[in-house]
C-alpha cells in the first residue's frame, strides 16, 4: 500500500493510502478532519475546497499520492490558536452567509484564495464570477457576496476591522 | 456603571449561535460520525427503468475482500420487513381510495425506476462494498418504461403496478363543478392556459447518509440520519418497516446540510442500515454519492395542467377550472399524494375573489424516481399557474397587469375569507405588499429602462407575481379529513435549570433555518433569560418527547407556539413559587423582564431565584406544588397560516445568445411577525434563488427509456453566484390571527412567489416577438430559438436544450 507524507494545518502526517484514495478521503477518513465536505462526484460543488501550497484546490480531484510533501490547509486550521476567527469566517457570521453550513468550509476556503489573488480589491461581479466552482443551495449567494466583499477590505488592509452588516 | 446589554429578543437580527461550529469545520453531519467497528454499505441500484428481476447471483460478490453480507429483497421479505409507508391517503371521485402499491425496501420481482434499490452490500470499507456491488449479477428482463405522464396514461402503456391499472393512482376533485360551469356560461371572456411545471431535483448540498447501530445488551437500535423529522422516521420505520417499538429505536438527525423537503421522507437506506447493523452486530454506514442522490432522493413538481379562467367585461374573475396531471414517480413517497391535492389545489383562489372554482387532479405512476414535496410543495405549482394565467388574461383583456390583480384582490376588510376550495384565510394585505414592491422596484420607471436596454441591443422585461401560500402545517383535524394519516401537532419541552439557564427540547428540526438562534430569542423575550443562557436541543428522539419535524414552514408557527405554551406554564408555576416566597397571593404576582413582582410593591424575585427555589428549596409550598421547573406543551394549530406578498423580476435578454439575466429582483413578503429579520431575509433570498433556478435553468430530463440524463451537477444546472442578482427583500406585516406570536412562516415564500415573476418578465421582454408563453426553464437555447425561429410559446424537444 502506498504511503504519503504531507503537512496538514502545520502538522506532519504519514498515512497509508490506496492508489485510488482521494485527498478528501485522506482528510476525512484517515485524519478525521471532517470539516472538508463531499457534496458531489463531478468536481462541481466545491464543498471540498482546501488549500494546497496556498492555492485553492478541490480535494476530490486530487489523489492522496499526489500530495507527497504538500502543505495542505483546511477549514479546521483557519482560526487562530486562541479561537480568533479568520476575517473571512468572521464576515460569514456577521453577514449571515451560511445557513445549513455544508458548503461553508469550501466556500470560505475558496473565498480566501479569491481575495488573496485580488489584492487590489474585488467588484461584486468578480466575486460572483470567482465563486463559479462553489455551489450553495441555501443562501442565494446574496450574503456570501457581501461577506466576501467585507472580509476583503480587512484582508487587503483597507479596514482594520470588519464593517458591520446593516441591521 | 452603565452596561449596554444588546437586545436579543423578538425583532433583533441576532447573529447565529450555530455558525461557529460550521465556520470552523466542527459541524457534525451524519457522514462525519463514525462508530467503533463500523462497516460500510453500498446500495446496488437498478440500471433499468422498468424490468423483471429474473435472478440475482451474489456468490462472486460475497467472496470478495471485506464483504460481510449481501442482502436482497428476498432476504428482507423472509425476515418479515414491511415496505416503505405513505403518510397520506387521497380519496378520489366517487369515494375511490387511491391505489397504494407496495414499496419494498429492496426491489421484489420488479424494478420500477433507474435507481430502485436492488441489493445491499456491507463490507469493511466503502470501496470494498462498492467493488462487490459491481460483482453482483442481476438478470433483468426489461419491460417498457413510461417516463412521462403522457406515456404512462397512453392506451396500452405497461402498468408499473398491478394495483394501479392504467398507471392511475387517483382521480380527485375539489370545488363546485356546477357553480363553475354556471360562471363560465355567463362569462364575457374565457382565457385558456396550458403549462408543465418542470420537474426539479432538490439537491440539498449534503447528500443523504444513514448510520445504524445495534446494542445487543439493551436491544436498542440507533439510527443517525440526514432527516428533517427524526420522530417521524422513528414512527414510520419502527412501526411499518422494521416492527421495532419506539423504546428500542432511537433516531438522531444531527447537523443536516439542507433539506428543502427531500429529507422529510422515510427512505429505504435508513431501514437498511438499521436492520443490517442488528443482523451483523456492528454499526453500518451508508452515504450517497451525488449521482445516487439524483436517482434516489424524491424529486419535486412535475405537474401538467390545463386551466380556464372566466372573466366579466370589467376583468373580474368569475370562475376557474383547472385540470392537473401529477407525476407520482414509481412509488408513493411519504407526502406525495398530498402535494398536488391538499397542498396545491386548495390554493386555487390565490389572492383573488374568484367565486367559483373546480379543480381536478389525476395522479399518475411513471417509471421515474418518486416525486414528493420540494420547497413549497404544491403551492409553487398553483402560484405559477395562477400568476401566469392572470398575466395571459390581462393581455387578452387589454388590461394593465397590476390593474387586473387589484380588481380581483381579496381586500383587507374581507378577512377571514372563505375560499371556494376549502381554506379560510385569516389575514393579509395584498395591496400593501404590491404597493411596497412596485415602489421598491421602481416599476413606474421601467419603460425608460427598457428603452435604454434596447439601445444596448438587449430585450428588457418586467414581471409581477402577487401570491399567497398556506403553511404552518397543520391543523390536525382538517388534514385528517383531507387524508393525512397523522395529526401534525408539535411539542416543546422546556427545562429550566436550577441556576436559571434554559434547555428547550423541540420536535422541529433545524437544517439551515437557524432555530438555535430564533427559538432562543423567543425564550429571551418571554422569560427574560439571557440569550447565551438558552440552549435549543433538537433532532434526537432519545432526548425530545415527540415532534413532527420541520417542513411546510411550520417550525415557528407550530413549534414556536408549543414553546410559548410551555413557557406560559413555566411562568404560571413560577408565580406560585414566587407568591409563596414573598407571602403574597398568586393573583398579585406579575412577571416581566425576568422578574416576579408583587404588584404595587417593590418586592420581587428574579427568575433564577425562583428556579433555584424550585429545585433545591428550603421553603417551598410542597403540599400544593411539586418541585422542579420543567414543562411540556403540545400545540395543534387552529388553521394554516397564509403568508403572501409580491415579487417583481426584471430581466434582460441577450438576443444573440438567448441568455436571460435577472437584473433586478424585488420581493415584499408578509410572513407575519418577524423574530430575526436577518434570518428571515436569508430564508427569502434562498427561496428566491431556487425559484429563479426553476424558472430559468433547472430541469430534470429523462430519456424515453427512463434514463435520467440530468443526473449530475455537470448536467443539472444548479444556480451559481453569477446566475443571480443581489436581491431587494423586505417584509410588510399583517399578523396571523390564530397563533400567539402572530407568525406565518418564511421558509418557502421565496420559492413559491418567484417563478411566475421571472417568466412574466421573460414574456414581457419578448412581447415584440409574438410570444405569449415560455415554458420553464427559460434556457438560452429555448429563448434563442424563439427569437431566431419565431417559435412563440412552443416548447422545444429536450434534445434542443
Interface residues (C-beta under 8 A of the other chain):
Chain A: X18 X20 X28 X32 X33 X34 X35 X36 X37 X38 X39 X40 X41 X42 X44 X45 X47 X74 X75 X76 X78 X79 X85 X89 X92 X93 X94 X96 X98 X99 X100 X101 X102 X103 X104 X105 X108 X124 X125 X127 X128 X129 X131 X132 X134 X135 X136 X137 X138 X139 X140 X141 X142 X143 X144 X145 X165 X167
Chain B: X13 X15 X16 X18 X19 X20 X21 X22 X23 X24 X25 X26 X27 X28 X29 X31 X32 X34 X127 X203 X204 X205 X206 X207 X255 X256 X257 X258 X260 X289 X290 X291 X511 X512 X513 X514 X677 X678 X679 X681 X682 X683 X685 X686 X687 X688 X689 X690 X712 X713 X714 X718 X719 X720 X721 X722 X724 X726 X727 X750
